[in-house]
Amino acid sequence: MANILVLEDQDEIREFIVINIKRENHTVFKAASGEEALEIVEKNNIDVAVLDIMLPGINGLEVCKDIRRNNKYMGIIMLTAKGLESDKEEGFMSGADDYIIKPFSPKELIMRINALLRRVDMLKNDTDAKYIEGPFTIDFDSRIMLKDDNEIELTQIEFSIISLMVKNKGKSLSREEILDAVWGENFFGSFKIVDVNIRRIRKKIEEDPSEPIYIKTIWGYGYRWSLDE
């Protein structure tokens, strides 16, 4: 059983989501505004947040960003009527793990929540000593990454991508390999989420993200971690 936050300003949709989540024996916290959602997050141990994007006041994207600044491990699913690729990318760039477009079936939502809960649990327990090379120190146990002794703030997904890449240093990983290893083989999304997260990571670790020296692009295939070139 997990603690699930549902942020949705339309009463009927919010109650529809809540009823279906409760059927899975999860505890549900309800919020009708971004401000209310952030209060709930501050006072409770939330495992997964389902956030509607289009809200008056603080919207779902701002709530997502705020959560990510303070919580690396919470799973976040964005819920919206928007379906453009640019909108999806904005959600992922804000720190979301998944994205569901309205209208959706209760079964799909529950499957995504449960899949995300499994990934969050797996990421929390992915430990294996330390990696020290070049300017980087990565502690897999505490899930901390340092560059020149300065901590780099990474989301759970970003840290898992970095972990996968450094543990396969020099090996070119396809987008499909990264997607399966980090999001799970049953993930519903596209390879684009891999590219979005790589761009986020590059902004945090590269001197010049447009000319990356640590995460190399293998055109038409995927990415490779390298400090030797």
Backbone as CSV, one residue per row, in Angstrom:
resi,resn,N_x,N_y,N_z,CA_x,CA_y,CA_z,C_x,C_y,C_z
1,MET,0.840,-1.193,0.000,0.000,0.000,0.000,0.879,1.248,0.000
2,ALA,0.499,2.241,-0.798,1.305,3.448,-0.947,0.448,4.686,-0.703
3,ASN,1.126,5.815,-0.515,0.450,7.104,-0.368,0.463,7.823,-1.706
4,ILE,-0.726,8.084,-2.248,-0.850,8.700,-3.565,-1.526,10.061,-3.430
5,LEU,-0.913,11.093,-4.016,-1.508,12.425,-4.062,-2.187,12.617,-5.414
6,VAL,-3.426,13.102,-5.385,-4.151,13.415,-6.615,-4.467,14.904,-6.622
7,LEU,-3.873,15.623,-7.556,-4.126,17.058,-7.728,-4.960,17.260,-8.984
8,GLU,-6.210,17.639,-8.796,-7.137,17.851,-9.913,-8.206,18.835,-9.444
9,ASP,-8.406,19.929,-10.185,-9.345,20.951,-9.733,-10.796,20.656,-10.091
10,GLN,-11.050,19.712,-10.995,-12.422,19.350,-11.350,-12.893,18.213,-10.443
11,ASP,-13.928,18.485,-9.676,-14.377,17.544,-8.644,-14.697,16.155,-9.197
12,GLU,-15.421,16.095,-10.300,-15.849,14.808,-10.834,-14.655,13.968,-11.271
13,ILE,-13.713,14.596,-11.956,-12.529,13.860,-12.410,-11.693,13.422,-11.221
14,ARG,-11.524,14.321,-10.236,-10.725,13.989,-9.047,-11.316,12.796,-8.302
15,GLU,-12.629,12.786,-8.106,-13.267,11.692,-7.372,-13.214,10.393,-8.163
16,PHE,-13.308,10.501,-9.486,-13.197,9.324,-10.348,-11.818,8.685,-10.195
17,ILE,-10.786,9.517,-10.170,-9.416,9.011,-9.996,-9.248,8.410,-8.607
18,VAL,-9.725,9.110,-7.597,-9.562,8.662,-6.214,-10.220,7.311,-5.989
19,ILE,-11.444,7.134,-6.475,-12.166,5.876,-6.285,-11.380,4.704,-6.856
20,ASN,-10.828,4.893,-8.051,-10.104,3.799,-8.700,-8.779,3.493,-8.005
21,ILE,-8.110,4.515,-7.478,-6.857,4.271,-6.766,-7.121,3.565,-5.448
22,LYS,-8.196,3.960,-4.767,-8.534,3.327,-3.488,-8.853,1.853,-3.657
23,ARG,-9.349,1.465,-4.817,-9.638,0.056,-5.076,-8.378,-0.804,-5.037
24,GLU,-7.213,-0.144,-5.218,-5.934,-0.844,-5.140,-5.374,-0.831,-3.719
25,ASN,-6.184,-0.369,-2.772,-5.815,-0.309,-1.348,-4.720,0.709,-1.045
26,HIS,-4.568,1.694,-1.914,-3.629,2.774,-1.639,-4.339,3.860,-0.816
27,THR,-3.572,4.616,-0.047,-4.096,5.768,0.672,-4.014,6.983,-0.254
28,VAL,-5.121,7.715,-0.384,-5.176,8.819,-1.335,-5.312,10.158,-0.609
29,PHE,-4.493,11.115,-0.999,-4.582,12.484,-0.520,-5.092,13.345,-1.673
30,LYS,-6.153,14.118,-1.426,-6.792,14.886,-2.492,-6.467,16.366,-2.381
31,ALA,-6.220,16.990,-3.548,-5.967,18.428,-3.590,-6.675,19.020,-4.801
32,ALA,-7.274,20.208,-4.600,-7.968,20.884,-5.689,-7.164,22.053,-6.237
33,SER,-6.033,22.365,-5.604,-5.193,23.471,-6.062,-3.728,23.119,-5.854
34,GLY,-2.854,23.827,-6.571,-1.428,23.598,-6.411,-0.958,23.918,-5.017
35,GLU,-1.501,24.985,-4.439,-1.122,25.378,-3.084,-1.469,24.278,-2.080
36,GLU,-2.663,23.702,-2.224,-3.092,22.630,-1.327,-2.215,21.397,-1.499
37,ALA,-1.840,21.103,-2.733,-1.000,19.937,-3.008,0.364,20.063,-2.335
38,LEU,0.953,21.257,-2.409,2.269,21.466,-1.812,2.209,21.361,-0.288
39,GLU,1.101,21.769,0.294,0.927,21.609,1.744,0.883,20.137,2.119
40,ILE,0.170,19.347,1.325,0.065,17.910,1.585,1.426,17.247,1.469
41,VAL,2.179,17.617,0.441,3.512,17.038,0.239,4.432,17.367,1.406
42,GLU,4.319,18.584,1.905,5.175,19.018,3.011,4.885,18.247,4.296
43,LYS,3.627,17.853,4.494,3.215,17.248,5.763,3.127,15.724,5.723
44,ASN,3.209,15.139,4.526,3.002,13.697,4.407,4.080,13.047,3.546
45,ASN,4.275,11.753,3.733,5.240,10.982,2.952,4.540,10.424,1.715
46,ILE,4.571,11.185,0.639,3.883,10.801,-0.598,4.811,9.957,-1.467
47,ASP,4.281,8.848,-1.986,5.072,7.967,-2.856,4.941,8.352,-4.329
48,VAL,3.697,8.634,-4.756,3.454,9.031,-6.148,2.444,10.171,-6.161
49,ALA,2.738,11.198,-6.956,1.817,12.324,-7.130,1.271,12.311,-8.556
50,VAL,-0.059,12.397,-8.675,-0.719,12.523,-9.977,-1.167,13.972,-10.083
51,LEU,-0.541,14.731,-10.984,-0.730,16.183,-11.024,-1.379,16.639,-12.327
52,ASP,-2.526,17.272,-12.217,-3.129,17.921,-13.379,-2.322,19.171,-13.703
53,ILE,-2.112,19.447,-14.966,-1.290,20.591,-15.351,-2.081,21.894,-15.343
54,MET,-3.262,21.896,-15.976,-4.021,23.126,-16.156,-4.812,23.443,-14.896
55,LEU,-4.266,24.360,-14.097,-4.891,24.742,-12.830,-4.830,26.253,-12.663
56,PRO,-5.804,26.832,-11.976,-5.682,28.253,-11.615,-4.623,28.395,-10.533
57,GLY,-3.983,29.559,-10.453,-2.939,29.742,-9.446,-1.694,28.976,-9.823
58,ILE,-1.142,28.241,-8.867,0.056,27.441,-9.132,-0.339,26.226,-9.963
59,ASN,0.178,26.116,-11.192,-0.219,24.990,-12.042,0.581,23.731,-11.723
60,GLY,0.208,22.641,-12.387,0.829,21.351,-12.103,2.315,21.306,-12.390
61,LEU,2.768,22.030,-13.410,4.190,22.051,-13.733,4.994,22.711,-12.618
62,GLU,4.453,23.789,-12.058,5.142,24.468,-10.957,5.162,23.590,-9.715
63,VAL,4.078,22.868,-9.475,4.043,21.930,-8.348,5.097,20.846,-8.549
64,CYS,5.192,20.338,-9.773,6.181,19.314,-10.101,7.594,19.814,-9.835
65,LYS,7.893,21.018,-10.301,9.231,21.592,-10.104,9.541,21.754,-8.616
66,ASP,8.556,22.224,-7.867,8.757,22.432,-6.435,9.020,21.112,-5.728
67,ILE,8.267,20.076,-6.091,8.477,18.750,-5.494,9.878,18.255,-5.800
68,ARG,10.308,18.417,-7.038,11.615,17.904,-7.446,12.772,18.628,-6.753
69,ARG,12.567,19.887,-6.416,13.620,20.611,-5.716,13.878,20.022,-4.331
70,ASN,12.871,19.393,-3.765,12.977,18.909,-2.391,12.855,17.400,-2.254
71,ASN,12.512,16.709,-3.321,12.278,15.275,-3.228,12.756,14.577,-4.501
72,LYS,13.823,13.780,-4.366,14.393,13.095,-5.522,13.653,11.799,-5.858
73,TYR,12.948,11.250,-4.866,12.434,9.895,-5.027,10.948,9.793,-5.322
74,MET,10.167,10.835,-5.066,8.733,10.743,-5.297,8.447,10.533,-6.778
75,GLY,7.554,9.610,-7.092,7.130,9.407,-8.466,6.120,10.478,-8.852
76,ILE,6.224,11.003,-10.071,5.315,12.071,-10.502,4.737,11.731,-11.883
77,ILE,3.407,11.738,-11.948,2.699,11.520,-13.211,1.929,12.795,-13.539
78,MET,2.168,13.354,-14.708,1.441,14.547,-15.142,0.162,14.113,-15.851
79,LEU,-0.927,14.804,-15.538,-2.244,14.487,-16.088,-2.764,15.724,-16.806
80,THR,-3.045,15.609,-18.110,-3.450,16.796,-18.862,-4.229,16.454,-20.114
81,ALA,-4.972,17.428,-20.601,-5.698,17.267,-21.855,-4.800,17.592,-23.036
82,LYS,-3.637,18.183,-22.760,-2.710,18.522,-23.836,-2.011,17.270,-24.355
83,GLY,-1.780,17.229,-25.662,-1.133,16.060,-26.217,0.021,16.360,-27.142
84,LEU,0.409,17.631,-27.254,1.514,17.993,-28.130,2.838,17.498,-27.563
85,GLU,3.769,17.144,-28.432,5.077,16.673,-27.986,5.783,17.727,-27.143
86,SER,5.599,19.008,-27.504,6.249,20.075,-26.749,5.711,20.139,-25.326
87,ASP,4.420,19.854,-25.147,3.824,19.857,-23.817,4.352,18.695,-22.986
88,LYS,4.501,17.537,-23.631,5.056,16.385,-22.933,6.490,16.682,-22.494
89,GLU,7.251,17.274,-23.403,8.646,17.579,-23.092,8.738,18.548,-21.921
90,GLU,7.844,19.540,-21.889,7.855,20.491,-20.783,7.588,19.785,-19.460
91,GLY,6.681,18.803,-19.487,6.392,18.035,-18.278,7.591,17.247,-17.814
92,PHE,8.264,16.579,-18.739,9.442,15.795,-18.376,10.586,16.696,-17.922
93,MET,10.739,17.849,-18.565,11.797,18.773,-18.174,11.549,19.348,-16.780
94,SER,10.295,19.344,-16.355,9.958,19.833,-15.017,10.250,18.782,-13.946
95,GLY,10.555,17.552,-14.382,10.905,16.511,-13.431,9.918,15.375,-13.344
96,ALA,8.912,15.345,-14.237,7.915,14.280,-14.197,8.510,12.959,-14.673
97,ASP,7.927,11.858,-14.184,8.357,10.515,-14.583,7.479,9.943,-15.685
98,ASP,6.230,10.381,-15.743,5.291,9.823,-16.712,4.256,10.889,-17.053
99,TYR,3.458,10.616,-18.087,2.565,11.617,-18.649,1.330,10.904,-19.188
100,ILE,0.146,11.265,-18.704,-1.093,10.650,-19.174,-1.996,11.723,-19.760
101,ILE,-2.549,11.454,-20.928,-3.396,12.414,-21.616,-4.861,12.055,-21.413
102,LYS,-5.667,13.046,-21.043,-7.109,12.854,-20.922,-7.727,12.753,-22.316
103,PRO,-8.784,11.970,-22.498,-9.365,11.043,-21.525,-8.516,9.775,-21.415
104,PHE,-8.578,9.111,-20.291,-7.798,7.900,-20.060,-8.679,6.883,-19.351
105,SER,-8.277,5.629,-19.428,-9.040,4.583,-18.754,-8.510,4.393,-17.334
106,PRO,-9.356,4.025,-16.383,-8.891,3.758,-15.019,-7.808,2.691,-14.987
107,LYS,-7.934,1.688,-15.842,-6.957,0.597,-15.877,-5.582,1.124,-16.257
108,GLU,-5.534,2.018,-17.250,-4.243,2.565,-17.675,-3.600,3.367,-16.551
109,LEU,-4.396,4.187,-15.874,-3.862,5.002,-14.788,-3.295,4.128,-13.678
110,ILE,-4.050,3.114,-13.270,-3.604,2.228,-12.188,-2.344,1.478,-12.596
111,MET,-2.278,1.018,-13.839,-1.091,0.311,-14.319,0.128,1.217,-14.269
112,ARG,-0.045,2.465,-14.637,1.084,3.402,-14.635,1.515,3.748,-13.215
113,ILE,0.554,3.925,-12.321,0.893,4.203,-10.931,1.653,3.034,-10.319
114,ASN,1.152,1.822,-10.524,1.807,0.645,-9.952,3.185,0.405,-10.565
115,ALA,3.309,0.668,-11.875,4.611,0.517,-12.527,5.602,1.532,-11.969
116,LEU,5.135,2.755,-11.733,6.001,3.792,-11.187,6.395,3.475,-9.748
117,LEU,5.475,2.921,-8.973,5.796,2.520,-7.603,6.902,1.468,-7.591
118,ARG,6.834,0.529,-8.534,7.884,-0.508,-8.618,9.218,0.117,-8.985
119,ARG,9.211,1.095,-9.909,10.458,1.730,-10.313,11.050,2.546,-9.175
120,VAL,10.187,3.271,-8.455,10.661,4.074,-7.321,11.316,3.184,-6.282
121,ASP,10.684,2.055,-5.991,11.244,1.125,-5.008,12.573,0.565,-5.491
122,MET,12.654,0.236,-6.771,13.886,-0.298,-7.341,15.000,0.738,-7.287
123,LEU,14.679,1.988,-7.597,15.677,3.049,-7.610,16.206,3.334,-6.210
124,LYS,15.333,3.272,-5.216,15.751,3.519,-3.841,16.710,2.439,-3.347
125,ASN,16.582,1.248,-3.916,17.393,0.133,-3.425,18.546,-0.228,-4.350
126,ASP,18.799,0.632,-5.339,19.909,0.391,-6.267,21.203,0.931,-5.663
127,THR,21.934,0.075,-4.964,23.158,0.510,-4.290,24.336,-0.366,-4.696
128,ASP,25.501,0.231,-4.826,26.700,-0.535,-5.178,27.939,0.350,-5.037
129,ALA,28.398,0.541,-3.807,29.651,1.248,-3.516,29.699,2.634,-4.153
130,LYS,30.893,2.987,-4.667,31.096,4.328,-5.217,31.785,4.277,-6.577
131,TYR,31.616,5.371,-7.311,32.307,5.573,-8.579,33.078,6.879,-8.443
132,ILE,34.382,6.819,-8.660,35.216,8.019,-8.575,36.091,8.088,-9.826
133,GLU,35.905,9.128,-10.606,36.712,9.303,-11.820,36.596,10.744,-12.290
134,GLY,37.733,11.285,-12.738,37.732,12.665,-13.212,37.211,13.593,-12.125
135,PRO,36.319,14.506,-12.482,35.789,15.443,-11.479,34.625,14.868,-10.674
136,PHE,34.239,13.609,-10.993,33.013,13.067,-10.430,33.238,12.057,-9.308
137,THR,32.377,12.128,-8.312,32.251,11.104,-7.280,30.768,10.773,-7.172
138,ILE,30.453,9.489,-7.305,29.060,9.061,-7.214,28.946,8.022,-6.112
139,ASP,28.121,8.307,-5.124,27.859,7.380,-4.028,26.515,6.721,-4.320
140,PHE,26.555,5.448,-4.735,25.322,4.763,-5.126,24.435,4.440,-3.934
141,ASP,25.038,4.370,-2.745,24.268,4.061,-1.546,23.431,5.261,-1.120
142,SER,24.067,6.418,-1.011,23.342,7.627,-0.603,22.708,8.339,-1.794
143,ARG,23.010,7.858,-3.023,22.470,8.428,-4.262,22.835,9.908,-4.380
144,ILE,24.130,10.171,-4.197,24.660,11.530,-4.304,25.727,11.572,-5.391
145,MET,25.681,12.594,-6.232,26.688,12.808,-7.255,27.375,14.138,-7.011
146,LEU,28.704,14.117,-6.981,29.490,15.330,-6.797,30.325,15.600,-8.045
147,LYS,30.471,16.862,-8.372,31.400,17.279,-9.416,32.292,18.341,-8.807
148,ASP,33.590,18.065,-8.769,34.544,18.975,-8.111,34.091,19.283,-6.683
149,ASP,33.624,18.231,-6.002,33.184,18.304,-4.597,31.905,19.105,-4.380
150,ASN,31.235,19.482,-5.459,29.953,20.176,-5.344,28.825,19.219,-5.738
151,GLU,27.815,19.118,-4.862,26.726,18.189,-5.148,25.881,18.666,-6.317
152,ILE,25.541,17.724,-7.200,24.666,17.999,-8.336,23.282,17.471,-8.000
153,GLU,22.288,18.333,-8.061,20.926,17.926,-7.738,20.324,17.147,-8.909
154,LEU,20.052,15.871,-8.674,19.493,15.006,-9.704,18.169,14.417,-9.240
155,THR,17.246,14.230,-10.168,16.019,13.516,-9.847,16.338,12.031,-9.766
156,GLN,15.389,11.239,-9.272,15.599,9.800,-9.170,15.889,9.183,-10.546
157,ILE,15.170,9.648,-11.557,15.364,9.129,-12.909,16.734,9.528,-13.443
158,GLU,17.114,10.783,-13.256,18.419,11.255,-13.732,19.553,10.484,-13.064
159,PHE,19.429,10.264,-11.751,20.481,9.523,-11.052,20.570,8.088,-11.581
160,SER,19.427,7.484,-11.854,19.426,6.108,-12.362,20.043,6.021,-13.751
161,ILE,19.820,7.039,-14.584,20.449,7.061,-15.908,21.958,7.187,-15.762
162,ILE,22.402,8.115,-14.903,23.835,8.277,-14.659,24.433,6.982,-14.129
163,SER,23.771,6.354,-13.168,24.265,5.098,-12.595,24.428,4.036,-13.668
164,LEU,23.411,3.898,-14.509,23.458,2.910,-15.589,24.627,3.192,-16.525
165,MET,24.834,4.453,-16.869,25.867,4.800,-17.844,27.270,4.610,-17.281
166,VAL,27.509,5.053,-16.023,28.862,4.919,-15.484,29.206,3.459,-15.194
167,LYS,28.188,2.661,-14.873,28.434,1.235,-14.652,28.676,0.498,-15.973
168,ASN,28.361,1.194,-17.075,28.631,0.639,-18.418,29.550,1.589,-19.185
169,LYS,30.529,2.168,-18.462,31.433,3.144,-19.064,32.074,2.597,-20.344
170,GLY,32.037,3.420,-21.387,32.634,3.036,-22.657,31.710,2.254,-23.559
171,LYS,30.598,1.768,-23.003,29.644,0.993,-23.809,28.558,1.921,-24.335
172,SER,28.238,1.774,-25.601,27.145,2.547,-26.185,25.821,1.877,-25.823
173,LEU,24.975,2.622,-25.132,23.674,2.098,-24.713,22.593,2.644,-25.624
174,SER,21.768,1.767,-26.160,20.681,2.227,-27.020,19.605,2.889,-26.172
175,ARG,18.785,3.705,-26.807,17.671,4.325,-26.099,16.758,3.258,-25.504
176,GLU,16.576,2.169,-26.242,15.717,1.085,-25.749,16.303,0.441,-24.499
177,GLU,17.625,0.239,-24.463,18.268,-0.328,-23.282,18.100,0.581,-22.072
178,ILE,18.285,1.880,-22.280,18.144,2.841,-21.184,16.701,2.881,-20.701
179,LEU,15.765,2.901,-21.636,14.346,2.945,-21.287,13.950,1.719,-20.462
180,ASP,14.361,0.538,-20.914,14.007,-0.699,-20.203,14.648,-0.763,-18.824
181,ALA,15.911,-0.330,-18.727,16.635,-0.439,-17.460,16.129,0.562,-16.423
182,VAL,15.775,1.760,-16.862,15.403,2.828,-15.919,13.902,2.904,-15.688
183,TRP,13.116,2.799,-16.754,11.663,2.918,-16.602,10.963,1.567,-16.520
184,GLY,11.640,0.493,-16.901,11.034,-0.825,-16.861,10.531,-1.248,-18.231
185,GLU,10.534,-2.547,-18.479,10.169,-3.062,-19.801,8.703,-2.830,-20.146
186,ASN,7.867,-2.596,-19.124,6.437,-2.396,-19.380,6.048,-0.924,-19.452
187,PHE,7.043,-0.023,-19.544,6.750,1.399,-19.618,6.011,1.709,-20.910
188,PHE,4.999,2.610,-20.803,4.139,2.893,-21.947,4.668,3.989,-22.856
189,GLY,5.614,4.777,-22.379,6.051,5.952,-23.113,6.991,5.663,-24.269
190,SER,7.491,6.742,-24.888,8.375,6.629,-26.049,9.824,6.884,-25.655
191,PHE,10.735,6.646,-26.606,12.163,6.859,-26.386,12.474,8.336,-26.132
192,LYS,11.552,9.231,-26.486,11.800,10.666,-26.344,12.079,11.047,-24.899
193,ILE,11.491,10.324,-23.955,11.716,10.632,-22.544,13.183,10.433,-22.170
194,VAL,13.850,9.500,-22.850,15.286,9.294,-22.616,16.056,10.536,-23.058
195,ASP,15.759,11.025,-24.253,16.452,12.207,-24.785,16.233,13.434,-23.906
196,VAL,15.012,13.609,-23.428,14.698,14.756,-22.580,15.517,14.716,-21.299
197,ASN,15.591,13.552,-20.669,16.345,13.430,-19.423,17.849,13.562,-19.655
198,ILE,18.346,13.094,-20.774,19.763,13.281,-21.091,20.073,14.768,-21.223
199,ARG,19.185,15.520,-21.852,19.391,16.965,-21.974,19.406,17.628,-20.602
200,ARG,18.515,17.189,-19.717,18.488,17.737,-18.360,19.802,17.451,-17.640
201,ILE,20.293,16.224,-17.760,21.541,15.843,-17.089,22.710,16.652,-17.640
202,ARG,22.767,16.802,-18.958,23.868,17.557,-19.575,23.906,18.994,-19.067
203,LYS,22.748,19.597,-18.882,22.712,20.969,-18.364,23.318,21.054,-16.968
204,LYS,23.277,19.947,-16.235,23.751,19.942,-14.854,25.220,19.544,-14.721
205,ILE,25.743,18.746,-15.670,27.109,18.236,-15.487,28.106,18.699,-16.537
206,GLU,27.636,19.144,-17.682,28.555,19.527,-18.760,28.916,21.011,-18.668
207,GLU,30.171,21.335,-19.007,30.559,22.742,-19.080,29.785,23.451,-20.193
208,ASP,29.627,22.767,-21.316,28.871,23.288,-22.445,27.940,22.180,-22.929
209,PRO,26.668,22.214,-22.516,25.727,21.136,-22.886,25.591,20.925,-24.386
210,SER,25.861,21.968,-25.183,25.751,21.823,-26.640,26.946,21.088,-27.228
211,GLU,28.046,20.998,-26.452,29.235,20.262,-26.859,29.637,19.320,-25.717
212,PRO,28.829,18.302,-25.462,29.049,17.431,-24.294,30.335,16.614,-24.402
213,ILE,31.036,16.490,-23.272,32.259,15.687,-23.257,32.116,14.452,-22.364
214,TYR,31.081,14.411,-21.546,30.888,13.262,-20.656,29.839,12.287,-21.181
215,ILE,28.728,12.811,-21.662,27.682,11.951,-22.240,27.673,12.163,-23.747
216,LYS,28.216,11.197,-24.458,28.318,11.279,-25.917,27.049,10.760,-26.586
217,THR,26.636,11.429,-27.643,25.514,10.946,-28.445,26.018,9.990,-29.512
218,ILE,25.407,8.826,-29.578,25.677,7.877,-30.662,24.506,8.014,-31.628
219,TRP,24.713,8.765,-32.688,23.617,9.168,-33.559,22.845,7.975,-34.116
220,GLY,21.521,8.072,-33.995,20.646,7.018,-34.490,20.598,5.803,-33.590
221,TYR,21.271,5.887,-32.423,21.325,4.711,-31.555,21.044,5.058,-30.095
222,GLY,21.940,5.842,-29.477,21.759,6.124,-28.061,22.867,6.995,-27.499
223,TYR,23.431,6.582,-26.349,24.405,7.418,-25.643,25.498,6.577,-25.015
224,ARG,26.630,7.239,-24.721,27.764,6.569,-24.074,28.406,7.503,-23.059
225,TRP,28.741,6.958,-21.892,29.457,7.716,-20.864,30.955,7.581,-21.133
226,SER,31.670,8.713,-21.217,33.094,8.655,-21.513,33.793,9.884,-20.962
227,LEU,34.905,9.625,-20.262,35.753,10.709,-19.764,37.099,10.712,-20.467
228,ASP,37.246,9.879,-21.484,38.566,9.666,-22.093,38.759,10.445,-23.381
229,GLU,37.673,11.020,-23.912,37.801,11.641,-25.242,37.912,13.141,-25.134
